[in-house]
Amino acid sequence: MILPGVGAFKRYVRGSGGLHDSLPLQAVVDMATLIQENGIKGLSKGTHGVVANHGISAHSVASHMVPDHEYCETPQPQEPQPCSKAGGDAPMEAAEEEEETPEIDIMINNVVCSFSVKCHLNLRQIALNGVNVEFRRENGMVTMKLRRPYTTASIWSSGRVTCTGATSEDQAKVAARRYARALQKLGFQVRFQNFRVVNVLGTCRMPFGIRIIAFSKKYKEADYEPELHPGVTYKLFNPKATLKIFSTGGVTITARSVNDVQSAVERIFPLVYEFRKPRTPADEEMLRQRRAARPPPATAPLTTDLCLVTLSDDEAKAEPDADAWE
């Protein structure tokens, strides 16, 4: 018996009363045609009703139009590819790397700013009529204080004012404008001009001790005089900053802005990391306790950069273990 061709079979289906009436014959003819042309396995049970594309070769259709018999074959076991294994281990390696990434808290202790009121100031009048003021005749200036923000201003008769004690640049500008308003209420023709941040003092603590003697011998920018100061003085030129590095891991940074303080810490960390001290069992136990007490981190993209957090004085006082090693 010679089976009809695919085209004749299609004409037979179109000419018949419907696809449902000739269902068994269609399945048999389709199976025979596929075996003769492609030599593939027969259709599995439950799919004999789907025969619309069985007469088309798999090589003559687009990649998104796969014949139905491709889904009916018994799946062959495939060897795992190396890329899938590497992809599975990537999140674990990234998580381990993130866990080992140090988190250094930078605390801004003092922001010094200066501005000018562009008028002559009578220091005796300020001392007699002002509030929270102190007239220092030997220094030729008046000292004025504010409660919020808690700052101190040095006022000269030339109209130049220096403000210290703020913990951020925004807070320093607010304090400076309040001092200018206080001078205006005393009857002076004040114009707030030439505001700028002069100096920023920040501190941080590395999560390890530092061998400062070996560190000072390797880098010529480091100056260590144990008879004069217990720390190493290290000067950076880009950004311009001066750092005091102590053997306990504490670092004091003096720079022109808060951003320069953070950049200085990022620059000094890989240099001192080479001379870190090995941790003692007590340090390891303290580190485990701090990690266990830390809340779970929020979902964020993984990064290998330093996680630097700037804290205010109030937040630093609220943290009892601020001086402990991480």
C-alpha positions as CSV (number, residue, x, y, z in Angstrom):
1,M,0.0,0.0,0.0
2,I,1.4,3.4,-1.0
3,L,0.6,6.2,1.3
4,P,-0.6,9.4,-0.3
5,G,1.7,12.4,-0.4
6,V,1.5,15.3,2.0
7,G,-0.1,17.6,-0.5
8,A,-2.7,15.0,-1.4
9,F,-3.4,14.4,2.2
10,K,-4.0,18.1,2.8
11,R,-6.4,18.2,-0.1
12,Y,-8.2,15.2,1.4
13,V,-8.5,16.9,4.7
14,R,-9.9,20.1,3.2
15,G,-12.4,18.2,1.1
16,S,-13.7,16.0,3.9
17,G,-16.5,17.0,6.2
18,G,-14.1,18.2,8.9
19,L,-11.0,17.4,10.8
20,H,-12.8,15.7,13.7
21,D,-14.3,13.0,11.4
22,S,-11.0,11.9,9.9
23,L,-9.0,12.1,13.1
24,P,-7.6,8.5,13.3
25,L,-6.6,8.4,9.6
26,Q,-4.9,11.8,9.9
27,A,-2.8,10.6,12.8
28,V,-1.7,7.4,11.0
29,V,-0.8,9.3,7.8
30,D,1.1,12.0,9.7
31,M,3.1,9.5,11.6
32,A,4.1,7.5,8.5
33,T,5.0,10.7,6.6
34,L,7.3,11.9,9.4
35,I,9.0,8.5,9.7
36,Q,9.6,8.4,5.9
37,E,10.9,11.9,5.5
38,N,12.8,12.7,8.8
39,G,13.2,9.3,10.4
40,I,12.1,10.7,13.8
41,K,10.3,8.9,16.6
42,G,6.5,8.5,16.6
43,L,4.1,10.8,18.3
44,S,3.4,10.2,22.0
45,K,-0.1,9.8,23.3
46,G,-2.3,12.8,24.0
47,T,-1.0,14.8,21.0
48,H,-2.6,13.0,18.1
49,G,-5.1,15.8,17.7
50,V,-2.5,18.4,16.9
51,V,-1.5,17.8,13.3
52,A,-1.6,21.2,11.6
53,N,2.2,21.5,11.2
54,H,3.3,17.9,11.1
55,G,3.7,17.8,7.3
56,I,6.3,20.7,7.4
57,S,10.0,19.9,7.8
58,A,11.6,21.3,10.9
59,H,14.4,22.8,8.7
60,S,12.0,24.9,6.5
61,V,10.4,26.9,9.3
62,A,11.6,29.8,11.4
63,S,13.2,29.2,14.8
64,H,10.1,30.5,16.6
65,M,7.8,28.0,14.7
66,V,9.0,24.6,16.0
67,P,6.9,21.6,14.8
68,D,4.8,20.0,17.5
69,H,6.7,16.7,17.2
70,E,9.8,18.4,18.6
71,Y,8.0,18.7,21.9
72,C,6.8,15.1,21.9
73,E,10.2,13.4,21.7
74,T,11.6,11.9,24.8
75,P,14.0,14.4,26.4
76,Q,17.6,13.4,26.1
77,P,19.9,13.9,29.1
78,Q,22.3,16.8,28.6
79,E,25.6,17.4,30.3
80,P,25.7,20.5,32.5
81,Q,27.5,23.4,30.8
82,P,30.3,25.1,32.6
83,C,28.7,28.5,32.2
84,S,25.6,27.4,34.2
85,K,27.8,26.3,37.1
86,A,29.7,29.5,37.1
87,G,26.5,31.4,37.0
88,G,25.2,29.5,40.1
89,D,28.3,30.2,42.1
90,A,28.5,33.9,41.1
91,P,25.8,35.0,43.7
92,M,27.6,33.1,46.4
93,E,31.0,34.6,45.6
94,A,29.4,38.0,45.4
95,A,27.7,37.5,48.7
96,E,31.0,36.4,50.3
97,E,32.8,39.4,48.8
98,E,30.1,41.8,50.1
99,E,30.3,40.2,53.5
100,E,34.1,40.8,53.6
101,T,33.8,44.4,52.3
102,P,34.6,46.7,55.2
103,E,32.1,49.3,56.4
104,I,33.8,52.4,57.7
105,D,31.9,55.1,59.5
106,I,33.2,58.6,59.0
107,M,32.1,61.0,61.7
108,I,32.3,64.8,61.0
109,N,33.4,66.5,64.2
110,N,33.8,70.1,63.2
111,V,33.2,72.3,60.1
112,V,34.8,75.7,60.1
113,C,33.4,78.4,57.9
114,S,33.9,82.2,57.4
115,F,31.9,85.0,56.0
116,S,31.8,88.8,55.9
117,V,29.0,91.3,56.8
118,K,30.6,94.2,54.7
119,C,30.3,96.8,57.4
120,H,32.3,98.0,60.5
121,L,31.2,96.5,63.8
122,N,31.4,98.2,67.2
123,L,32.5,95.4,69.4
124,R,31.7,97.3,72.6
125,Q,28.1,97.8,71.4
126,I,27.8,94.0,70.6
127,A,29.2,93.1,74.0
128,L,26.7,95.4,75.9
129,N,23.5,94.6,73.9
130,G,24.1,91.2,72.5
131,V,23.1,87.8,73.9
132,N,25.4,84.9,74.7
133,V,28.5,87.1,73.9
134,E,31.9,87.5,75.5
135,F,34.2,90.4,74.7
136,R,37.9,89.5,74.7
137,R,39.7,92.8,74.6
138,E,43.2,91.3,74.5
139,N,42.2,89.4,71.3
140,G,40.3,92.2,69.7
141,M,37.2,90.2,69.0
142,V,33.8,89.2,70.4
143,T,32.7,85.6,70.9
144,M,29.0,84.7,70.3
145,K,27.3,81.3,70.7
146,L,24.2,79.7,69.5
147,R,22.2,76.8,70.9
148,R,20.8,75.5,67.5
149,P,23.0,74.6,65.8
150,Y,25.5,74.5,68.7
151,T,28.2,76.7,67.3
152,T,30.6,79.5,68.3
153,A,31.4,82.6,66.2
154,S,34.4,84.9,66.5
155,I,33.5,88.4,65.4
156,W,36.1,91.1,64.4
157,S,35.5,94.8,64.1
158,S,36.4,94.7,60.4
159,G,33.2,92.7,59.7
160,R,34.8,89.3,59.3
161,V,33.2,86.4,61.2
162,T,34.4,82.8,61.7
163,C,32.0,80.1,62.8
164,T,33.1,76.7,64.3
165,G,31.3,73.7,65.8
166,A,29.0,72.6,63.0
167,T,28.8,69.0,61.9
168,S,27.9,69.5,58.3
169,E,28.3,72.1,55.6
170,D,24.6,72.9,55.5
171,Q,24.5,73.3,59.2
172,A,27.4,75.7,59.1
173,K,25.7,77.9,56.5
174,V,22.5,78.0,58.7
175,A,24.5,79.0,61.7
176,A,26.4,81.7,59.7
177,R,23.1,83.3,58.5
178,R,21.7,83.3,62.1
179,Y,24.8,85.2,63.3
180,A,24.4,87.7,60.5
181,R,20.7,88.2,61.5
182,A,21.7,88.7,65.2
183,L,24.1,91.4,64.2
184,Q,21.5,93.0,62.0
185,K,19.1,93.2,64.9
186,L,21.7,95.1,66.9
187,G,21.5,97.9,64.4
188,F,24.3,97.2,61.9
189,Q,23.9,97.4,58.1
190,V,24.7,93.7,57.5
191,R,25.2,92.1,54.1
192,F,25.8,88.4,54.1
193,Q,28.7,87.7,51.6
194,N,31.8,85.6,50.9
195,F,30.6,82.5,52.7
196,R,33.0,79.5,52.4
197,V,33.9,76.4,54.2
198,V,37.5,76.7,55.5
199,N,38.2,73.5,57.2
200,V,36.5,70.1,58.0
201,L,37.7,67.7,60.7
202,G,36.6,64.1,60.4
203,T,37.5,60.9,62.2
204,C,37.1,57.2,61.3
205,R,38.2,53.8,62.6
206,M,39.7,51.1,60.4
207,P,38.4,47.5,61.1
208,F,42.0,46.5,62.0
209,G,45.1,47.7,63.8
210,I,48.0,49.2,61.8
211,R,51.7,48.7,62.0
212,I,52.6,52.4,61.8
213,I,56.4,51.9,62.0
214,A,56.5,49.8,58.9
215,F,54.0,52.0,57.2
216,S,56.1,55.2,57.8
217,K,59.2,53.5,56.5
218,K,57.7,52.6,53.2
219,Y,56.0,55.9,52.3
220,K,58.0,59.1,52.2
221,E,54.8,61.2,52.7
222,A,54.4,59.7,56.1
223,D,56.1,61.5,59.1
224,Y,56.4,59.6,62.4
225,E,58.0,61.2,65.5
226,P,56.9,59.1,68.5
227,E,58.5,61.6,70.9
228,L,56.2,64.3,69.6
229,H,53.0,62.6,68.5
230,P,51.8,58.9,68.9
231,G,50.4,58.9,65.3
232,V,51.8,59.0,61.8
233,T,51.2,62.2,59.9
234,Y,50.4,61.5,56.3
235,K,49.8,64.3,53.7
236,L,47.7,63.8,50.6
237,F,47.9,66.2,47.7
238,N,44.8,65.0,45.6
239,P,42.6,65.7,47.4
240,K,44.5,68.0,49.7
241,A,44.2,66.6,53.2
242,T,46.3,65.8,56.3
243,L,45.7,62.5,58.1
244,K,46.8,61.3,61.5
245,I,47.1,57.5,61.6
246,F,47.2,55.6,64.9
247,S,48.2,52.0,65.6
248,T,44.8,51.2,67.0
249,G,43.3,51.9,63.5
250,G,41.9,55.3,64.3
251,V,42.4,58.0,61.6
252,T,41.8,61.8,61.9
253,I,41.4,63.7,58.6
254,T,41.6,67.4,58.0
255,A,40.4,68.6,54.6
256,R,38.7,71.5,52.9
257,S,35.3,69.8,52.5
258,V,33.3,66.8,53.5
259,N,33.8,65.2,50.1
260,D,37.5,65.6,50.4
261,V,37.4,63.8,53.8
262,Q,35.6,60.8,52.2
263,S,38.0,60.8,49.2
264,A,41.0,60.9,51.6
265,V,39.7,57.8,53.4
266,E,39.2,56.0,50.1
267,R,42.8,56.8,49.2
268,I,44.4,55.8,52.5
269,F,42.5,52.6,53.0
270,P,44.5,50.4,50.4
271,L,47.7,51.8,51.7
272,V,47.1,50.9,55.4
273,Y,45.4,47.6,54.5
274,E,48.8,46.2,53.5
275,F,50.1,46.9,57.1
276,R,47.1,45.6,59.1
277,K,47.7,43.7,62.3
278,P,46.4,40.2,62.7
279,R,43.2,40.0,64.8
280,T,43.3,38.4,68.2
281,P,40.6,35.9,69.4
282,A,38.9,38.7,71.4
283,D,38.7,40.9,68.3
284,E,37.2,38.0,66.3
285,E,34.6,37.4,69.0
286,M,33.7,41.1,69.1
287,L,33.4,41.1,65.3
288,R,31.0,38.2,65.4
289,Q,28.8,39.8,68.1
290,R,28.6,43.0,66.1
291,R,27.6,41.2,62.9
292,A,25.0,39.2,64.8
293,A,23.5,42.3,66.2
294,R,23.5,44.2,62.9
295,P,20.0,44.3,61.2
296,P,19.7,42.5,57.8
297,P,20.8,44.7,54.9
298,A,18.2,46.0,52.4
299,T,18.2,44.8,48.8
300,A,20.8,46.8,46.9
301,P,23.2,46.2,43.9
302,L,26.4,44.5,45.0
303,T,29.5,46.7,44.9
304,T,33.1,46.4,45.8
305,D,33.5,50.0,46.8
306,L,33.9,51.1,50.4
307,C,30.6,51.8,52.2
308,L,31.2,55.1,53.9
309,V,28.6,56.5,56.2
310,T,28.7,60.0,57.7
311,L,27.3,60.2,61.2
312,S,26.4,63.3,63.2
313,D,27.5,63.8,66.8
314,D,24.1,62.7,68.2
315,E,24.2,59.4,66.3
316,A,27.8,58.8,67.4
317,K,26.8,59.2,71.1
318,A,23.9,56.9,70.7
319,E,26.2,54.1,69.5
320,P,28.0,52.7,72.6
321,D,30.6,50.6,70.6
322,A,31.8,53.4,68.3
323,D,35.4,52.7,69.3
324,A,35.3,49.0,69.0
325,W,36.8,47.1,66.0
326,E,34.4,46.0,63.4
